[in-house]
Amino acid sequence: MQLFCPAKVNLALSVGKVQPNGLHPIASWMVAVEFGDAMMLAKAPDHKSHFSIRFATESLNPRQVDWPLERDLCFRAHDLLEQNLGHRLAVTVTLDKSIPTGSGLGGGSSNAAGMLVGLNRLFELDLDQDALLHLAARLGSDVPFAIAALNGQTSMIATGLGQKLEPVELSRPIHLVLVLAPFSCATRDVYKTFDHLSTTATTVDEPRVRRLANVPLMTPEGLFNDLLEPAWRVQPQLMRSMDLLRQQMNRPIYLTGSGSTMFLVVPTANLAQAVAEKVRATTCLPAMVTRTLAGG
């Protein structure tokens, strides 16, 4: 079984004050895009699971898989589902990653969702989406959206701890230029910095996110990300890169998630190609064209 694990982009992200459990409430308009990782699953003939996780050779910004398997969200999703069911699901997993780690594009979360959805189909477990979303919420705030995206719901408002999802209909695809920085932003460090900067009670601005998502033809100037300044503090090179992009492109530059991927919104695919070429030529930063996945 082959699965495409799409990257996500936060078009708007509001973050609330950390809760006693260490988690942050959010309101975010998320979209899944036509860029992602490739996962292949097969039942293991020897009744033991095998994992091969690597970066695809054609990746724009390849990095090393330098973390232990037990920390990988794909592995953890498999382990969680086995524990939930009370029996083994022996599989051979080949994961070719294109989404950089620490990029704010939700690669690990999408891999976890791919594992849950893939195992459900491969072993005919008949778990409905609510059951999968319940498991997904235990793995991370982006995993529930990734579950929905794999089931065709590719534009959503996520609230709560990411587990409350509402569809946002897109009248047409959103064309994006992703600028994949050659460095990463550690999510944990970005949120710690957010907590340090938020000396007063920080509430989630859900109405602001909803207003943006309800505009029929999106106005990019209204997009925002509450983690922008914390990400700058954690990775000063990010601020310099965004300043350089603004100077060269004369367009709004945005950040997805906790960084480090920057993005531009453009009206057409042809213009997106031209913008990506200019980014590469004037800044030497890797840039690629993508668009929102079709729902359905």
Buried (B, 14 or more C-beta within 10 A) or exposed (E): BEBBBBBBBBBBBBBBBBEEEEBBBBBBBBBBBBBBBBBBBBEBEEEEBEBEBEBBEEBBBEBEBEEEEEEBBBBBBBBBBBEBEEEEBBBBBBBBBBBBBBBBBBBBBBBBBBBBBBBBBBBEBEBEBEBBBBBBBBBBBBBBBBBBBBBEBBBBBBBBBBBBBEBBEBEEBBBBBBBBBBBBBBBEBBBBBBBEEBEEEBEBBBEBBBEBBEEEEBEBEEBBBBBBBBBBBBBEEBBEBBEBBEEBBEBBBBBBBBBBBBBBBBEEEEBBBEBBEBBBEEBEBBBBBBBBBEBE
